[in-house]
Amino acid sequence: MIAIAKPGNDRKLAANYHPTSLLSTCYKLLERLALQRVSPTADEVLSLNQAGFRSNGSTVDQVAALTNDIENGYQQKLKTEAVVLDLIATYDTIWHTALMAKLSKNTSYGLLDWWM
């Protein structure tokens, strides 16, 4: 994905850009097919608190839940701690061969059945 500035707008504002995918049509089709096959299994396996990689889940939901947890803790005079991780480019450096081997060993969820 790259961000392309909308013509005639202030380039300093993020809202004045639109994302453009540089993927080929064949890759986009494969991505959609994989998503259709993985989504039902992922919905069964993932926690209801997991918003990423799910439909109807967003960052806004996560921020609202965190804010609610902090406010509830404050009202109960509890301390609330949070750990926030920035995983930018994490998947670019993963050892894909080992990941596929580990996923193939865990057949109870059929995580690789969509691929076979």
HUQUIFEN-V277330 format. One record per residue. N is the residue number from 1. PHI is phi in whole degrees, -180 to 180 (999 if undefined). NEAR is the number of other ideal C-beta (glycine too) atoms within 12 Angstrom. D_CENTER is the distance of its C-alpha to the mean C-alpha in Angstrom with 1 decimal. Layout:
n | phi | near | d_center
N | PHI | NEAR | D_CENTER
N | PHI | NEAR | D_CENTER
This chain:
n | phi | near | d_center
1 | 999 | 11 | 14.7
2 | -130 | 11 | 17.6
3 | -98 | 16 | 18.8
4 | -114 | 15 | 22.2
5 | -67 | 18 | 24.5
6 | -76 | 16 | 26.0
7 | -63 | 10 | 29.7
8 | 77 | 7 | 32.0
9 | -116 | 14 | 29.5
10 | -68 | 12 | 29.1
11 | -75 | 14 | 26.9
12 | -82 | 9 | 26.3
13 | -101 | 11 | 24.1
14 | -61 | 13 | 20.4
15 | -66 | 13 | 20.9
16 | -92 | 15 | 23.4
17 | -123 | 18 | 21.1
18 | -126 | 15 | 19.2
19 | -76 | 14 | 16.5
20 | -130 | 12 | 18.0
21 | -87 | 14 | 16.6
22 | -101 | 12 | 19.0
23 | -79 | 15 | 18.1
24 | -74 | 10 | 21.0
25 | -63 | 11 | 21.4
26 | -62 | 10 | 21.8
27 | -67 | 13 | 18.4
28 | -63 | 15 | 16.8
29 | -64 | 13 | 18.7
30 | -61 | 16 | 17.8
31 | -62 | 16 | 14.0
32 | -67 | 16 | 14.8
33 | -64 | 15 | 17.1
34 | -63 | 20 | 14.8
35 | -63 | 19 | 12.2
36 | -64 | 15 | 15.3
37 | -81 | 19 | 16.5
38 | -85 | 25 | 13.5
39 | -54 | 20 | 12.3
40 | -60 | 18 | 15.6
41 | -69 | 25 | 15.5
42 | -62 | 23 | 12.0
43 | -64 | 18 | 13.2
44 | -76 | 16 | 16.2
45 | -88 | 19 | 14.9
46 | -75 | 20 | 12.0
47 | -65 | 14 | 13.4
48 | -64 | 13 | 13.8
49 | -79 | 15 | 12.5
50 | -81 | 18 | 8.9
51 | -101 | 20 | 7.2
52 | -67 | 17 | 3.5
53 | 66 | 19 | 4.2
54 | -132 | 23 | 7.4
55 | -75 | 15 | 10.1
56 | 63 | 13 | 11.7
57 | -124 | 21 | 9.1
58 | -149 | 15 | 8.6
59 | -63 | 12 | 9.2
60 | -60 | 12 | 12.8
61 | -61 | 19 | 12.7
62 | -68 | 19 | 11.7
63 | -66 | 15 | 14.4
64 | -64 | 16 | 16.8
65 | -65 | 21 | 16.5
66 | -64 | 21 | 17.1
67 | -61 | 16 | 19.9
68 | -63 | 16 | 21.4
69 | -62 | 20 | 21.5
70 | -65 | 18 | 23.1
71 | -65 | 14 | 25.6
72 | -62 | 14 | 26.5
73 | -64 | 16 | 27.1
74 | -63 | 13 | 29.2
75 | -66 | 11 | 31.3
76 | -93 | 11 | 32.0
77 | 60 | 8 | 32.9
78 | -107 | 12 | 30.2
79 | -90 | 10 | 28.3
80 | -117 | 17 | 24.5
81 | -117 | 10 | 22.5
82 | -139 | 14 | 18.9
83 | -116 | 7 | 17.2
84 | -118 | 10 | 14.5
85 | -111 | 8 | 13.0
86 | -107 | 7 | 12.2
87 | -106 | 11 | 10.6
88 | -62 | 8 | 11.3
89 | 65 | 8 | 12.5
90 | -60 | 11 | 12.1
91 | -75 | 11 | 11.5
92 | -74 | 9 | 14.5
93 | -109 | 10 | 16.8
94 | -75 | 14 | 16.0
95 | -85 | 12 | 19.1
96 | -63 | 12 | 18.1
97 | -63 | 10 | 21.4
98 | -67 | 11 | 21.1
99 | -61 | 17 | 17.6
100 | -64 | 16 | 19.0
101 | -64 | 12 | 22.1
102 | -67 | 15 | 20.5
103 | -67 | 24 | 18.4
104 | -70 | 18 | 21.6
105 | -72 | 13 | 23.6
106 | -91 | 16 | 21.5
107 | -87 | 13 | 22.8
108 | -63 | 13 | 22.9
109 | -100 | 19 | 19.5
110 | 63 | 19 | 20.2
111 | -63 | 25 | 16.9
112 | -104 | 21 | 18.7
113 | -62 | 17 | 20.9
114 | -66 | 20 | 19.1
115 | -85 | 15 | 19.9
116 | -77 | 11 | 23.5
